[in-house]
Structure formats: structure tokens, C-alpha cells
């Protein structure tokens, strides 16, 4: 049986949910073009008698980027309460993103505690999203604490903490993190350079701006357009 998004309604759910193939929600998710379709798919997914964490993660991610990020948090709660599924390191980053968009620091702290309990607090993907969440909630102290606790930091980690300082208007601290990044032999990418240039513009730091210009050419970073 083939399904289309336009055919998903209460009657079709009652008729087909007992024979729904595990992969069907995921294939439909790939066709979702707006929040209305996501809501229809969510109804279908909740009635699926064969829960699948991969599919849940996919729809949590979709909602985190949609106009209804609160649904990601609600789905996270739903999974914890109703399914015996082991959450993984792909579940938390998108819930943290939703918390960031909604400025839900208390919920973010609760989920942070859950990552510690389940042993994901040292996963770089999870930690990066945690830093961004705290930064978006205007909690730079907590963001820096998570960042400093990281045993492994990639370029995204540094981008996250630099962005946190920029969001607070602390451009000098953002540049200090950029300098520390270079001292740790982490090559910046286009996002890093754009953030550092924004910090330079705010502080009037022409010397660092010229260094950035050289870095752009040395690393052949082509996704930043600047005039220095």
C-alpha cells in the first residue's frame, strides 16, 4: 500500500495503522514540505505499533527546524514516557536546538542532566549543541563550562562558543576564543571567519582583520566574501 501526505487523515490512520510498515513514516517525512504535513505525519507516526528511534529522531529534527520547534520537545517527552527506546546521540542535539530557539533554559538543563545520566555528556555532537543552547538562552557561563569540559573539540565546537560571545555583544571575548582556536591548530572554516570578521568590525581591530584576510587566502576559504 502506498501512502501520500494528502491522504493522511483520521480515517486513514484508523484503517491502516495496524499494517503500517516501519519504514513508511520515514519515506513520507522526506516528502514533507511544511508544518501541516509534519503534523499529519506525526499523527501517523504516533499510531505506528512498531516504534523506531531512527524515524523519531528524523521527525524531531524536522520539527526543530520548523515553525513549531516546541513539537520537538513534546516528542522527546513522549518517547521517554511511552516507549522503551534507548535514546542516542542523534536525539539530543535537535531537542537542544528546539530549546535554543524557544529559549527554554530549564528544559535544556533537564535534558543536559539526562545526557549525563545516559553517558552522552562527552559526545562532541551533543556537547556542541549544548553549548549553542546555553548561548541562545543567554547563559554564557554555562556554555563556557560545557565548552571547557570538552575533551575533544572540532571546528564546530569553536564556532559555537565564538557565536555565543557574539550573541551577547562580547566581541573581544569572541576574538580571544578565535585566537585560542588557532593556537590549538584548528583550521577555521567560512563560518568561523565570518564570525571573527564581525567581531573585528565591532571592536575596530584592523590587525586581526588583516590576519583573517591572509587566513582566507592561505586556507582557500571561498565561502566568505569580504572587503578589507
Secondary structure, DSSP 8 states (H G I E B T S, - for coil): ----GGG-SHHHHHHHGGG--TTHHHHHHTT--SHHHHHHHHHHHHT-SS--HHHHHHHHHHHHTSS-THHHHHHHHHHHHH------HHHHHHHHHHHHHHT-HHHHHHHHHHHHHHT-TT-HHHHHHHHHHHHHTT-HHHHHHHHHH-SS--HHHHHHHHHHHHHTT-HHHHHHHHHHHHHTT----HHHHHHHHHHHHHHT-HHHHHHHHHHHHHTT--S-----
